[in-house]
């Protein structure tokens, strides 16, 4: 079983800010919410709320599901 990674919020954190801090892109906030449905109603977090961090598959330049401009072609 894979290790579960947890992020502890700072006061004022938002889903997109956490995604940016952890994954380098705010676009992953949907993945965070899906892994933390019990917290879905929180928009701005208090300090020290545990957030489960899902594993995000790394994008490959050879991934044919990506458009050509994202594959480096």
N, C-alpha and C positions, 0 to 999 in steps of 0.2 A: 504494500500500500504506500502511496506517495505521501510525503510529508505535507501537512496542511500549513500553508503560510498565512500569517495573520498580521494585519496592519492595525495599529492602535491610533485612533484619530487624535488630531489636535483640535482644540476649540476653533470653530469656524470652518473646518474642512467641509467640502462638498464632494459629491460623487465624481464630478469631472476633475476636480483638483487632486483627489486621491489617485484616480486613474493616471493623471499626468505624472504625479510623483513616483508612482510605482512602475508604470509601463512606458512612460515617456510620451504618451498621447492621451488626451482627454477622450478620444473616441472609444476607449475601452470601458467607459462607465457603464454601458449596458451589461457587460460581462460581470462587473462588480455587483450590480443590482440583482442579476439573476442568481448569483451565489449567496446573496444576503437578503432574500425576500422578506424576512421578518423586519427589516429596517427600511422597507421601501417608502414609508411615509415621511422619512426624515430627509429634509433638504439641506439643512446646515447642522453639522454634528457638534455635540459637546465633546470635551476632551475624554480620551481613554475608552472609546467605544471600539470593541474588537470587530474588524472587518475581515472576512475570509477572502483570501486572494486566490482566484482561480488561475490555473495554468493557462497561458495564452500561447497558442501555436505561433512560432516565429514564421513570418512570411519569407518565402523562398523566391529568389529571382527567377527560378525555373518553373514556378507554379503557373500552369497553363490556364488556371481559372482567373488569373489577373489579366487586366487589359495590357496590351503591348507596352504602353508608356510606363507601366509599373514593373514590368519584367526586365527593363533595361534593353529592350530591342530597338 
